[in-house]
Amino acid sequence: MLVLSRHRDESIIIGDDIVITVVDIRGDKVRLGIAAPIEISVHRQEVYEAIQRENRQASRLEPQEARQIERLGPPVRRDLRRTRSDDI
């Protein structure tokens, strides 16, 4: 693990197209801004782990259970113009 020190408004660049900026520091909490291409998923760790659990559970569905889910209808689509801050 690489550990870096940054002040507010300073950034770290990962590769050629991911920029992480320290937006704010309050006590023991740091707010980060992350600029990344839309094809790269950015999640908090606990959200990522929950997604992985749900995916594993869904992959274990029996065919009959999957057909019952299909009968519920299509999922409601979120606005595709969301920003990265929607995941924070």
C-alpha positions in Angstrom: 0.0 0.0 0.0 1.3 3.4 -0.9 0.6 6.0 1.7 0.7 9.7 0.7 0.1 12.9 2.6 -2.1 15.6 1.0 -3.5 18.8 2.1 -7.0 20.2 1.2 -7.3 20.9 -2.6 -4.3 18.7 -3.4 -4.7 15.7 -5.7 -3.4 12.2 -6.5 -3.4 10.9 -10.0 -3.8 7.1 -10.7 -2.9 6.1 -14.2 -3.7 8.7 -16.9 -7.3 9.3 -16.1 -8.2 9.0 -12.4 -7.8 12.0 -10.1 -8.5 11.9 -6.4 -8.7 15.3 -4.7 -8.9 16.1 -1.0 -12.0 18.3 -0.9 -12.3 18.8 2.8 -10.9 17.7 6.2 -13.0 17.9 9.4 -11.6 16.3 12.5 -10.9 12.7 11.7 -13.0 12.7 8.5 -11.6 13.4 5.0 -13.9 14.2 2.0 -12.5 13.0 -1.4 -13.5 14.0 -4.9 -12.9 11.3 -7.5 -12.8 12.0 -11.2 -12.7 8.8 -13.3 -14.0 7.7 -16.7 -17.7 6.6 -16.5 -16.7 3.0 -17.4 -14.8 2.7 -14.1 -17.0 2.0 -11.2 -16.3 4.0 -8.0 -18.0 2.9 -4.8 -17.4 3.1 -1.0 -15.9 -0.3 0.1 -19.1 -1.2 2.1 -21.3 -0.5 -1.0 -19.0 -2.6 -3.2 -19.0 -5.5 -0.7 -22.9 -5.4 -0.6 -23.0 -5.4 -4.4 -20.7 -8.4 -4.5 -22.9 -10.3 -1.9 -26.0 -9.6 -3.9 -24.4 -10.8 -7.1 -23.3 -14.0 -5.4 -26.7 -14.6 -4.0 -28.4 -13.9 -7.4 -26.0 -16.3 -9.1 -27.3 -19.1 -6.7 -30.9 -18.6 -7.6 -32.8 -21.7 -8.7 -34.3 -21.5 -12.2 -37.8 -21.4 -10.7 -36.9 -18.5 -8.4 -35.5 -16.6 -11.4 -38.7 -17.1 -13.4 -40.7 -15.6 -10.4 -38.4 -12.5 -10.4 -38.9 -12.1 -14.2 -42.7 -12.0 -13.7 -42.3 -9.0 -11.4 -41.6 -6.8 -14.5 -38.6 -4.7 -15.6 -36.7 -2.8 -12.9 -37.3 1.0 -12.6 -34.5 2.8 -14.4 -32.6 5.6 -12.6 -31.7 8.8 -14.4 -28.7 7.9 -16.5 -27.3 11.4 -16.2 -26.3 10.9 -12.6 -23.0 12.2 -11.2 -20.2 10.4 -9.4 -21.4 12.1 -6.2 -24.6 9.8 -6.3 -22.4 6.9 -5.2 -20.9 8.7 -2.2 
